[in-house]
């Protein structure tokens, strides 16, 4: 986000990259007009940040979303695959009543929950299929109230209402949580039936595994959690 990719030519015409060894403030946020002008965006007060493999998202106090980094597969949401060296405003969320409340970054994709509760997606979870070049509503989750979302390499897990929902194209490694002898992958969002009746507070996902934090405030909830099998890494 410092207006450079850090690339420089070292000895013998070899290309190397500068690293930032100390925290350095990202000082410039911009928007690009339809006629190609680049204008600074003032008064950006950062409220949240999310990082993918090669891109970063920021949510500010005015519910605006900015993105920068590698533009491949449309993960920046600017309707083009151009790399951005400084944070650039994602236009879709820069309208009254259409701001973002939450942001999440996947490996090659991005998500935002709008202030009205709709889930938006851009980029690609399956890089062999067509990319989504700008934020589009996720119709499968229309009407769900999303509490938490997390992404792995290509899979997604969501805590919404009383359910846990996941999806991801093959290959997957059990991180969708559908259970033994069930399909391991799904291109459409599906409820995780193995967590039926369990209220998920928060979800997290790594490269090929998932974690959920479940509520255990009532006796009924505690009883349901006791019935779940226990994972013991020492037995593997």
HELIX and SHEET records of a PDB file:
HELIX    1   1 UNK A   11  UNK A   13  5                                   3    
HELIX    2   2 UNK A   72  UNK A   74  5                                   3    
HELIX    3   3 UNK A   91  UNK A   93  5                                   3    
HELIX    4   4 UNK A  139  UNK A  141  5                                   3    
HELIX    5   5 UNK A  193  UNK A  195  5                                   3    
HELIX    6   6 UNK A  219  UNK A  226  1                                   8    
HELIX    7   7 UNK A  233  UNK A  235  5                                   3    
SHEET    1   A 2 UNK A   7  UNK A   9  0                                        
SHEET    2   A 2 UNK A  15  UNK A  17 -1                                        
SHEET    1   B 6 UNK A  38  UNK A  40  0                                        
SHEET    2   B 6 UNK A  29  UNK A  32 -1                                        
SHEET    3   B 6 UNK A  84  UNK A  89  1                                        
SHEET    4   B 6 UNK A  65  UNK A  69 -1                                        
SHEET    5   B 6 UNK A  55  UNK A  60 -1                                        
SHEET    6   B 6 UNK A  46  UNK A  51 -1                                        
SHEET    1   C 4 UNK A 100  UNK A 105  0                                        
SHEET    2   C 4 UNK A 109  UNK A 114 -1                                        
SHEET    3   C 4 UNK A 119  UNK A 123 -1                                        
SHEET    4   C 4 UNK A 132  UNK A 137 -1                                        
SHEET    1   D 4 UNK A 146  UNK A 151  0                                        
SHEET    2   D 4 UNK A 156  UNK A 160 -1                                        
SHEET    3   D 4 UNK A 163  UNK A 168 -1                                        
SHEET    4   D 4 UNK A 186  UNK A 191 -1                                        
SHEET    1   E 2 UNK A 200  UNK A 205  0                                        
SHEET    2   E 2 UNK A 210  UNK A 214 -1                                        
END                                                                             
